[in-house]
């Protein structure tokens, strides 16, 4: 019985990790699409030294 519970817990953790990994991939892809030059221009408009 303990082995069954441990196996269920292991599968749940793996499923949660897979979900987190997919979210991380989506966010990394969104970050790759950011226009870096535009961000640098915005920083140059900051009222403080960057």
N, C-alpha and C positions, 0 to 999 in steps of 0.2 A: 504494500500500500504506500509506504514511504517513497518508493522508487517512482510510482505513478505520480504522486504529488510533486516530487522533485522534477520529473519530466515535464509536467504541466507548467510549473514555474519557469523552467528553462525556456520552454516554447513561448511563454508570455513575454519574457524578457527579450528574446530574440525578435519577436514581432514588434515590440516597442522600439528596439534599436533600429530595425528596418524602417519604421515610420520616421524616426528621428533622422536617419540617414537620407531618406527621400526629401525631407524638409530642408536639410542642409544643402542637398544638391540643387533644389529649387532656388534657395537664397543665393547660393554661389553663382548660379546662372544669372540671376537678376543683378547681382553685383558686377558681373562681367560686362553687362550691357550699359553700365553707367559711363557717361561722358566725363572723363577725368579732366580734360581741358576746361570744361564748363565749371567744374568744382574748383579748380585752381583760380579761375577768374573771380568766382564768388569769394574766395578767401582773400584775394587782393582788395576786395571792397570792405573787408572787416575793419571796424574802428580801432583795432588793436594790432600790434605787430604779430605776425604769424611766423 
